[in-house]
Amino acid sequence: MTSTLSEQVSEWIAGDPDPLTREELSELSEDELAERFRAPLSFGTAGLRGEVRGGPNGMNVAVVVRTSAGICAWLQKKCLGGSTVVVGRDARHGSESFAAAAAETFAAHGFTVVLLPRPLPTPVLAFAVRALDADLGVQITASHNPAADNGYKVYLRGGAQLVPPADREIEAEIAAIGPAVDVPRTFVSPGGSDITARYLDRLPALVRSTERGIRIALTPLHGVGGEVALTALRGLGFHDIHLVEAQFEPDPEFPTVAFPNPEEPGAADALLALAAEVDADLAIALDPDADRCAIGVPTTTGWRMLSGDETGALLAEHILQSAPPNSLVANTIVSSQLLSALAPARGARYARTLTGFKWLVRAGSGLVYAYEEAIGHCVDPTFVNDKDGISAAVVLADYTASLKAEKRTLTDVLDDLAVEFGVHFGAQVSKRVDELTEIEQLMERLRADPPTELAGRAVTVTDLLAKRGPLRTDAVEIVGDGVRVIVRPSGTEPKVKAYLEVVVPSPSSKILPVARAEAGGILEELRRFARAL
């Protein structure tokens, strides 16, 4: 072991307050230690996310304490010392001890801390930041990541996620913090026991119909959203609910799914099987921290999950039916273009933002709905300034029930939108890499030699990294007649993602199947291009 690495490891172990991770590190090989100490976890999507393990490159008590101390210093420099901080957690490995360590660090630095009393959905934490007039919120969660991971998600005043330059400023403060064992901590008793009830109390304002004659199949995918979602739906009169029992209780191992993400192939199989078995009208899948919602619907050929873009179009259509004139709706650069056509046709404004709800909820005044294609929906920005799977599920259940009373379905609405605005087919192709340098190399190759045509159509290529203004980002957008591809590095995983969309006009319902078949063929050509990147 090099003297530099040996010194780093010795210093870290001496400064680690957790005996379990101290022992873990002391038993690792030199190669394993080199990987753990190659770089500290950095702020990505509004905070930290990584594997639960010892060392600066993992999620552990030492990292959480130093991160919290850095945030304390940042808040104090913003003249926010002594303000209120809310700390919540999910049910992942380490979440309880990480939440306690964060809360104790904030308390010892003079902040008023509300440590939520049990594992709760991330939207409840986002709601609590606003409801309790806090200047900061921390949720210990890795959302839909694999079971080995955990994270530290930061919310600012108003309940919106952390955005630059605050993340870089906080990183600088963390780097200046000494050993975690020297950071003061003060015990914090759990509080905020009424916050879930307050979160639920505002849900009746989101529903418009008194119809409740639908049957629902529901899974929280072993996460923390099951109990709150069930209480929400039953409290609004939806009592015919069938649960995927094997996935209902929180379980940090996520034993029945390879990846606890409703978008992943196979993750919703048990839900769709249950929905078919009980002849449900709607299937709802929440991701493990319940900030995202995916739905399944019955079709003439069996049950299928809707994409985030399909669900986004449905929610926008529903919400804009009663929204004030000139309301704002928003989605991201990688989401469907359908919303940009639907909004003005319904008397609303439209905004396009960078990926992530930290940007979507800041899209502009009068925001009534925002979504991203990764099954994130914000249906109530006045109270939850972030994506919220539970409130989205409530609105979708209400919409489904009102349509059923009219002998219509969500797929009927999708057909109507396709006839009015054209068939919009989207897909995502991801390329996982072993080394992060491969991502940079792939993006460089694409910029140096961009395509001139896709699916037989001439295209123009825009390097969004060369743009000025709010849409500047590390992405390349390729656009032609009825085709679009956006290629960008993932913000949370070692992947490059290509977001594909095809738009085919559909002037009547009679030729809708033909238009969809045409769109499907073109989309397959885009897939081939993306896989070859």
C-alpha positions as CSV (number, residue, x, y, z in Angstrom):
1,M,0.0,0.0,0.0
2,T,1.4,3.4,-0.9
3,S,2.2,5.7,2.0
4,T,-0.4,8.3,0.8
5,L,-3.2,5.7,0.7
6,S,-2.1,4.2,4.0
7,E,-2.2,7.6,5.6
8,Q,-5.6,8.4,4.2
9,V,-7.0,5.1,5.4
10,S,-5.5,5.4,8.9
11,E,-6.8,9.0,9.3
12,W,-10.3,8.0,8.1
13,I,-10.5,5.0,10.4
14,A,-9.3,7.1,13.4
15,G,-12.0,9.7,12.6
16,D,-14.8,7.2,11.9
17,P,-17.3,7.2,14.9
18,D,-18.9,3.9,13.8
19,P,-17.1,0.8,15.0
20,L,-18.7,-1.4,12.4
21,T,-17.3,0.6,9.4
22,R,-13.9,1.0,11.2
23,E,-13.7,-2.8,11.4
24,E,-14.9,-3.2,7.8
25,L,-12.2,-0.9,6.4
26,S,-9.4,-2.6,8.5
27,E,-10.2,-5.9,6.8
28,L,-10.1,-4.7,3.2
29,S,-7.3,-5.4,0.6
30,E,-5.2,-2.6,-0.8
31,D,-7.2,-2.7,-4.1
32,E,-10.5,-2.5,-2.3
33,L,-9.2,0.4,-0.2
34,A,-8.0,2.2,-3.3
35,E,-11.5,2.0,-4.7
36,R,-13.1,3.2,-1.5
37,F,-10.7,6.2,-1.3
38,R,-10.5,7.2,-4.9
39,A,-12.9,10.1,-4.4
40,P,-15.5,11.2,-1.9
41,L,-19.2,10.9,-2.8
42,S,-20.2,14.1,-4.7
43,F,-23.5,15.9,-4.9
44,G,-25.5,14.6,-7.9
45,T,-29.3,14.7,-8.0
46,A,-29.9,17.1,-5.1
47,G,-27.6,15.3,-2.7
48,L,-25.5,12.1,-2.2
49,R,-26.2,8.6,-3.3
50,G,-24.0,5.5,-3.1
51,E,-23.4,2.1,-1.7
52,V,-23.8,1.6,2.0
53,R,-20.2,0.8,3.1
54,G,-17.2,2.3,5.0
55,G,-14.9,5.0,3.6
56,P,-15.4,8.4,1.9
57,N,-16.8,6.8,-1.3
58,G,-19.8,5.2,0.5
59,M,-22.9,6.0,2.5
60,N,-22.0,5.6,6.2
61,V,-22.3,7.5,9.5
62,A,-19.0,9.3,9.1
63,V,-20.0,10.6,5.6
64,V,-23.4,11.6,6.9
65,V,-22.0,13.5,9.9
66,R,-19.4,15.4,7.9
67,T,-22.0,16.2,5.2
68,S,-24.4,17.5,7.8
69,A,-21.7,19.6,9.5
70,G,-20.8,21.1,6.1
71,I,-24.4,22.0,5.5
72,C,-24.5,23.6,9.0
73,A,-21.6,25.8,8.1
74,W,-23.3,26.7,4.8
75,L,-26.5,27.6,6.5
76,Q,-24.7,29.7,9.1
77,K,-22.9,31.6,6.3
78,K,-26.3,32.3,4.8
79,C,-27.4,33.8,8.2
80,L,-29.7,30.9,8.8
81,G,-28.1,29.6,11.9
82,G,-30.7,28.3,14.5
83,S,-33.4,27.8,11.8
84,T,-35.5,24.7,11.5
85,V,-34.3,21.5,9.8
86,V,-36.5,18.5,9.1
87,V,-34.9,15.1,8.8
88,G,-36.8,12.1,7.4
89,R,-35.9,8.6,6.2
90,D,-37.0,5.5,4.3
91,A,-36.6,1.9,5.3
92,R,-33.3,1.1,3.6
93,H,-30.2,-0.4,5.2
94,G,-28.7,2.3,7.4
95,S,-31.5,4.8,7.0
96,E,-32.4,4.9,10.7
97,S,-28.8,5.4,12.0
98,F,-28.0,7.9,9.2
99,A,-31.1,10.0,9.9
100,A,-30.3,10.0,13.6
101,A,-26.7,11.1,12.9
102,A,-27.8,13.9,10.6
103,A,-30.4,15.1,13.2
104,E,-27.9,15.0,16.0
105,T,-25.3,17.0,14.0
106,F,-27.8,19.7,13.2
107,A,-29.0,19.9,16.8
108,A,-25.5,20.2,18.2
109,H,-24.9,23.1,15.8
110,G,-27.8,25.1,17.2
111,F,-30.5,24.2,14.7
112,T,-34.1,23.4,15.7
113,V,-34.5,19.8,14.4
114,V,-37.6,17.9,13.6
115,L,-36.7,14.2,13.2
116,L,-39.7,12.4,11.7
117,P,-40.7,9.5,13.9
118,R,-40.7,6.6,11.4
119,P,-39.9,5.6,7.8
120,L,-42.0,7.8,5.5
121,P,-42.3,8.7,1.8
122,T,-40.0,11.4,0.5
123,P,-43.1,13.5,-0.5
124,V,-44.0,13.7,3.1
125,L,-40.6,15.2,3.9
126,A,-40.9,17.7,1.0
127,F,-44.4,18.6,2.4
128,A,-43.0,18.9,5.9
129,V,-40.3,21.4,4.9
130,R,-42.9,23.8,3.6
131,A,-45.6,23.1,6.3
132,L,-43.1,23.6,9.1
133,D,-41.6,26.7,7.6
134,A,-38.2,25.0,7.7
135,D,-35.1,26.3,5.9
136,L,-33.8,22.8,5.1
137,G,-34.9,19.3,4.8
138,V,-32.9,16.0,4.6
139,Q,-34.4,12.7,3.4
140,I,-32.3,9.6,3.9
141,T,-33.2,7.6,0.8
142,A,-31.8,6.1,-2.4
143,S,-35.3,6.1,-4.0
144,H,-35.4,3.3,-6.6
145,N,-31.7,2.4,-6.5
146,P,-30.6,-1.2,-5.8
147,A,-30.8,-2.6,-2.3
148,A,-27.1,-2.0,-1.6
149,D,-27.5,1.8,-1.9
150,N,-28.7,4.7,0.2
151,G,-28.6,8.4,-0.1
152,Y,-28.9,11.9,1.4
153,K,-31.3,14.2,-0.4
154,V,-31.4,17.9,0.4
155,Y,-34.4,20.2,0.2
156,L,-34.3,24.0,0.6
157,R,-36.9,26.4,2.0
158,G,-40.2,25.9,0.3
159,G,-39.7,22.1,-0.2
160,A,-37.8,22.2,-3.5
161,Q,-34.7,20.1,-4.1
162,L,-31.2,21.6,-3.9
163,V,-29.9,23.3,-7.0
164,P,-26.5,24.8,-8.1
165,P,-24.6,26.7,-6.9
166,A,-25.6,25.6,-3.5
167,D,-24.5,22.0,-4.1
168,R,-20.9,23.1,-5.0
169,E,-20.9,25.6,-2.1
170,I,-21.9,22.8,0.3
171,E,-19.3,20.4,-1.1
172,A,-16.6,23.1,-0.3
173,E,-17.8,23.3,3.2
174,I,-17.8,19.5,3.7
175,A,-14.2,19.4,2.4
176,A,-13.3,21.8,5.2
177,I,-14.8,19.6,8.0
178,G,-12.4,17.6,10.1
179,P,-12.8,14.0,11.2
180,A,-16.4,12.9,11.8
181,V,-15.5,11.7,15.3
182,D,-14.7,15.3,16.3
183,V,-18.0,16.7,15.0
184,P,-20.3,17.5,18.0
185,R,-23.7,15.6,18.1
186,T,-26.7,16.0,20.4
187,F,-29.4,13.4,20.9
188,V,-32.7,14.3,19.2
189,S,-36.1,12.8,20.2
190,P,-38.4,12.1,17.2
191,G,-41.1,14.6,16.5
192,G,-43.5,15.7,13.8
193,S,-45.9,12.9,14.6
194,D,-48.8,14.8,13.0
195,I,-47.1,15.6,9.7
196,T,-48.4,12.6,7.8
197,A,-52.0,13.4,8.9
198,R,-51.4,17.0,7.7
199,Y,-50.1,15.7,4.4
200,L,-53.2,13.5,3.9
201,D,-55.6,16.3,4.9
202,R,-54.9,18.3,1.8
203,L,-55.6,15.4,-0.6
204,P,-59.4,15.9,-0.9
205,A,-58.8,19.2,-2.6
206,L,-57.1,17.3,-5.5
207,V,-60.2,15.2,-6.4
208,R,-63.2,16.4,-8.5
209,S,-65.4,13.4,-8.9
210,T,-67.7,11.7,-6.3
211,E,-67.4,8.5,-8.4
212,R,-65.6,5.7,-6.6
213,G,-66.7,2.6,-8.4
214,I,-63.3,1.2,-9.5
215,R,-61.2,-1.6,-8.4
216,I,-57.5,-0.9,-7.8
217,A,-54.4,-3.1,-7.6
218,L,-51.5,-1.6,-5.6
219,T,-47.9,-2.3,-4.8
220,P,-45.3,-0.1,-3.0
221,L,-42.5,-2.4,-4.2
222,H,-41.2,-3.2,-0.7
223,G,-40.9,0.5,0.0
224,V,-42.4,3.0,2.5
225,G,-45.4,4.2,0.5
226,G,-47.9,1.4,1.0
227,E,-49.5,2.4,4.3
228,V,-49.7,6.1,3.4
229,A,-51.1,5.4,-0.1
230,L,-53.7,2.9,1.3
231,T,-54.8,5.4,3.9
232,A,-55.0,8.2,1.3
233,L,-57.1,6.2,-1.1
234,R,-59.4,4.7,1.5
235,G,-59.8,8.1,3.1
236,L,-61.1,9.4,-0.2
237,G,-63.6,6.6,-0.6
238,F,-61.6,4.1,-2.7
239,H,-62.2,0.9,-0.7
240,D,-62.0,-1.8,-3.4
241,I,-58.2,-2.1,-3.3
242,H,-56.2,-5.3,-3.7
243,L,-52.5,-5.4,-2.6
244,V,-49.5,-7.3,-3.8
245,E,-49.1,-8.7,-0.3
246,A,-45.6,-10.0,-0.9
247,Q,-44.4,-6.5,-1.7
248,F,-46.5,-4.4,0.8
249,E,-44.3,-4.3,3.9
250,P,-41.1,-2.3,3.7
251,D,-38.1,-4.6,3.1
252,P,-34.6,-3.2,2.4
253,E,-33.6,-6.3,0.5
254,F,-36.4,-5.9,-2.1
255,P,-36.6,-9.7,-2.4
256,T,-39.1,-10.0,-5.2
257,V,-37.6,-7.6,-7.7
258,A,-34.2,-7.4,-9.4
259,F,-34.4,-3.6,-9.4
260,P,-37.1,-1.8,-7.2
261,N,-38.1,0.5,-10.0
262,P,-41.5,0.3,-11.7
263,E,-40.0,1.2,-15.0
264,E,-37.6,-1.8,-15.0
265,P,-38.7,-4.8,-17.1
266,G,-40.4,-7.4,-14.8
267,A,-40.7,-5.1,-11.7
268,A,-44.4,-4.7,-12.2
269,D,-45.2,-8.3,-13.2
270,A,-46.7,-9.2,-9.9
271,L,-48.9,-6.1,-9.9
272,L,-50.2,-6.7,-13.5
273,A,-50.9,-10.4,-12.6
274,L,-52.9,-9.3,-9.6
275,A,-54.8,-6.7,-11.6
276,A,-55.7,-9.3,-14.2
277,E,-56.7,-11.8,-11.6
278,V,-59.1,-9.5,-9.7
279,D,-60.3,-7.7,-12.9
280,A,-59.1,-4.3,-11.7
281,D,-59.7,-1.0,-13.4
282,L,-56.3,0.5,-12.5
283,A,-53.0,-0.8,-11.3
284,I,-50.7,1.5,-9.3
285,A,-47.0,0.9,-8.6
286,L,-45.0,3.3,-6.3
287,D,-41.2,3.3,-6.2
288,P,-39.6,2.5,-2.8
289,D,-39.7,6.1,-1.4
290,A,-43.1,6.8,-3.1
291,D,-42.1,9.9,-4.9
292,R,-42.8,8.3,-8.3
293,C,-45.9,6.6,-9.6
294,A,-46.4,4.2,-12.5
295,I,-49.8,2.9,-13.6
296,G,-51.0,-0.1,-15.5
297,V,-54.2,-0.3,-17.5
298,P,-56.3,-3.1,-19.1
299,T,-56.2,-3.3,-22.9
300,T,-57.8,-5.6,-25.5
301,T,-54.6,-7.6,-25.5
302,G,-54.0,-7.7,-21.7
303,W,-52.6,-5.4,-19.1
304,R,-49.7,-3.1,-19.7
305,M,-47.9,-0.4,-17.8
306,L,-48.1,3.1,-19.2
307,S,-45.0,5.1,-19.8
308,G,-44.3,8.2,-17.8
309,D,-45.1,10.3,-20.9
310,E,-48.5,8.6,-21.4
311,T,-49.3,9.2,-17.7
312,G,-48.1,12.7,-18.0
313,A,-50.3,13.5,-20.9
314,L,-53.3,12.0,-19.1
315,L,-52.7,14.0,-15.9
316,A,-52.1,17.2,-17.8
317,E,-55.4,16.8,-19.8
318,H,-57.3,16.1,-16.5
319,I,-55.7,18.9,-14.5
320,L,-56.1,21.5,-17.2
321,Q,-59.8,20.9,-17.5
322,S,-60.3,22.9,-14.3
323,A,-57.1,24.9,-14.0
324,P,-57.3,28.7,-14.2
325,P,-56.7,30.3,-17.6
326,N,-53.0,30.8,-18.5
327,S,-51.8,28.2,-16.0
328,L,-48.4,26.8,-16.5
329,V,-47.5,23.1,-17.1
330,A,-43.9,21.8,-17.6
331,N,-41.9,18.8,-18.5
332,T,-38.2,18.2,-19.2
333,I,-36.1,18.2,-22.3
334,V,-36.1,14.4,-22.4
335,S,-39.9,14.1,-22.0
336,S,-42.5,14.0,-24.8
337,Q,-43.2,16.9,-27.0
338,L,-47.0,16.2,-26.7
339,L,-47.3,18.5,-23.7
340,S,-46.0,21.4,-25.7
341,A,-48.9,20.9,-28.1
342,L,-51.6,20.1,-25.6
343,A,-51.0,23.1,-23.3
344,P,-51.8,25.9,-25.7
345,A,-54.8,24.0,-27.0
346,R,-56.2,24.0,-23.5
347,G,-55.4,27.6,-22.8
348,A,-52.3,27.0,-20.8
349,R,-48.6,28.0,-21.0
350,Y,-45.8,25.4,-21.4
351,A,-42.3,25.4,-20.1
352,R,-39.4,23.0,-20.9
353,T,-36.7,22.5,-18.3
354,L,-33.6,20.5,-17.7
355,T,-34.1,17.0,-16.2
356,G,-35.0,16.7,-12.6
357,F,-37.7,18.1,-10.4
358,K,-35.3,20.6,-8.9
359,W,-35.7,22.5,-12.2
360,L,-39.3,21.5,-13.0
361,V,-40.8,23.1,-9.8
362,R,-38.9,26.3,-10.6
363,A,-40.4,26.4,-14.2
364,G,-42.3,29.6,-13.5
365,S,-45.3,31.3,-11.9
366,G,-48.8,29.7,-12.1
367,L,-47.4,26.1,-12.2
368,V,-50.3,23.6,-11.8
369,Y,-48.6,20.4,-13.0
370,A,-45.1,19.2,-13.9
371,Y,-43.8,15.8,-14.9
372,E,-40.7,14.0,-16.2
373,E,-40.8,10.8,-18.3
374,A,-39.2,8.8,-15.5
375,I,-42.7,8.5,-13.9
376,G,-42.3,11.6,-11.7
377,H,-45.4,13.8,-11.3
378,C,-46.1,17.0,-9.3
379,V,-49.9,17.4,-9.2
380,D,-50.0,19.8,-6.2
381,P,-47.1,22.2,-6.4
382,T,-48.7,24.5,-3.8
383,F,-48.2,21.9,-1.1
384,V,-45.5,19.4,-2.3
385,N,-42.9,21.2,-4.4
386,D,-41.5,18.0,-5.8
387,K,-42.6,14.8,-7.4
388,D,-45.2,12.9,-5.4
389,G,-46.3,9.4,-6.2
390,I,-49.1,9.2,-3.7
391,S,-50.9,12.4,-4.7
392,A,-50.5,11.4,-8.4
393,A,-52.1,8.0,-7.6
394,V,-55.0,9.7,-5.9
395,V,-55.6,12.0,-8.9
396,L,-55.3,9.1,-11.3
397,A,-57.8,7.0,-9.3
398,D,-60.2,9.9,-9.3
399,Y,-59.8,10.4,-13.0
400,T,-60.3,6.7,-13.8
401,A,-63.4,6.5,-11.7
402,S,-65.0,9.6,-13.4
403,L,-64.2,8.1,-16.8
404,K,-65.7,4.7,-15.9
405,A,-68.9,6.4,-14.9
406,E,-69.0,7.8,-18.5
407,K,-68.2,4.3,-19.8
408,R,-64.7,5.5,-20.9
409,T,-61.1,4.6,-19.9
410,L,-57.7,6.1,-19.7
411,T,-56.8,4.4,-23.0
412,D,-59.8,6.1,-24.6
413,V,-58.3,9.5,-23.6
414,L,-54.9,8.5,-25.0
415,D,-56.6,7.6,-28.3
416,D,-58.3,11.0,-28.3
417,L,-55.1,12.8,-27.7
418,A,-53.3,10.8,-30.5
419,V,-56.1,11.8,-33.0
420,E,-55.9,15.4,-31.9
421,F,-52.1,15.9,-31.7
422,G,-50.6,12.9,-33.5
423,V,-49.2,9.6,-32.2
424,H,-46.2,10.3,-29.9
425,F,-44.1,7.1,-29.3
426,G,-41.2,7.4,-26.9
427,A,-38.5,5.0,-25.6
428,Q,-35.2,5.0,-23.7
429,V,-32.1,3.2,-24.4
430,S,-29.4,3.0,-21.7
431,K,-25.8,2.0,-22.1
432,R,-24.1,1.0,-18.8
433,V,-20.3,1.6,-18.5
434,D,-17.6,0.1,-16.3
435,E,-15.5,3.3,-16.2
436,L,-16.9,6.8,-16.0
437,T,-14.3,7.9,-18.6
438,E,-16.3,5.8,-21.2
439,I,-19.2,8.2,-20.8
440,E,-17.0,11.2,-21.6
441,Q,-15.5,9.4,-24.6
442,L,-18.9,8.4,-26.0
443,M,-20.2,12.0,-25.8
444,E,-17.0,13.3,-27.4
445,R,-17.4,10.8,-30.3
446,L,-21.0,11.9,-30.8
447,R,-20.1,15.6,-30.8
448,A,-17.2,15.0,-33.2
449,D,-19.2,12.9,-35.7
450,P,-22.9,13.6,-35.3
451,P,-25.4,11.9,-37.6
452,T,-26.8,13.7,-40.6
453,E,-29.9,11.6,-40.9
454,L,-32.1,9.3,-38.8
455,A,-34.7,6.8,-40.0
456,G,-34.3,8.3,-43.5
457,R,-34.9,11.8,-42.3
458,A,-32.4,14.7,-42.4
459,V,-31.6,15.9,-38.9
460,T,-30.1,18.9,-37.2
461,V,-27.8,18.4,-34.2
462,T,-27.7,20.8,-31.2
463,D,-25.0,20.5,-28.6
464,L,-26.8,21.7,-25.4
465,L,-23.5,22.1,-23.7
466,A,-22.7,24.9,-26.1
467,K,-26.0,26.7,-25.4
468,R,-26.3,29.7,-23.1
469,G,-29.1,30.1,-20.7
470,P,-31.2,27.7,-18.5
471,L,-31.2,24.7,-20.9
472,R,-27.4,24.4,-21.0
473,T,-26.4,20.9,-20.1
474,D,-24.2,18.0,-21.1
475,A,-26.5,16.6,-23.8
476,V,-26.8,16.3,-27.6
477,E,-30.2,16.8,-29.2
478,I,-30.9,15.3,-32.7
479,V,-34.1,16.5,-34.4
480,G,-35.7,15.7,-37.8
481,D,-39.1,15.5,-39.3
482,G,-41.1,13.6,-36.7
483,V,-38.0,12.2,-34.9
484,R,-36.0,13.3,-31.9
485,V,-33.1,11.8,-29.9
486,I,-31.5,13.3,-26.9
487,V,-28.3,11.7,-25.6
488,R,-27.0,12.5,-22.1
489,P,-25.0,11.0,-19.2
490,S,-27.2,9.8,-16.3
491,G,-27.1,12.0,-13.2
492,T,-27.3,9.1,-10.8
493,E,-25.9,6.0,-12.5
494,P,-22.8,5.0,-14.6
495,K,-24.9,5.1,-17.8
496,V,-25.4,7.1,-21.0
497,K,-29.0,7.4,-21.8
498,A,-30.7,8.1,-25.2
499,Y,-34.3,9.4,-25.1
500,L,-36.2,8.7,-28.3
501,E,-39.4,10.1,-29.7
502,V,-41.4,9.6,-32.9
503,V,-44.4,11.8,-33.9
504,V,-46.8,10.6,-36.6
505,P,-49.9,12.6,-37.6
506,S,-53.2,10.7,-37.1
507,P,-56.1,12.6,-38.7
508,S,-58.8,10.2,-37.6
509,S,-59.5,7.3,-35.2
510,K,-60.0,4.9,-38.1
511,I,-56.3,5.2,-39.2
512,L,-55.0,5.4,-35.6
513,P,-53.7,1.8,-35.6
514,V,-51.9,2.4,-38.9
515,A,-50.3,5.5,-37.5
516,R,-49.2,3.7,-34.4
517,A,-47.7,0.9,-36.5
518,E,-45.8,3.4,-38.5
519,A,-44.5,5.1,-35.4
520,G,-43.5,1.8,-33.9
521,G,-41.4,1.0,-37.0
522,I,-39.6,4.3,-37.0
523,L,-39.0,4.0,-33.2
524,E,-37.2,0.7,-33.8
525,E,-34.9,2.4,-36.2
526,L,-34.1,5.0,-33.6
527,R,-33.4,2.2,-31.1
528,R,-30.9,0.7,-33.5
529,F,-29.1,4.0,-33.7
530,A,-29.0,4.4,-29.9
531,R,-27.7,0.9,-29.3
532,A,-24.9,1.5,-31.7
533,L,-23.6,4.6,-29.9
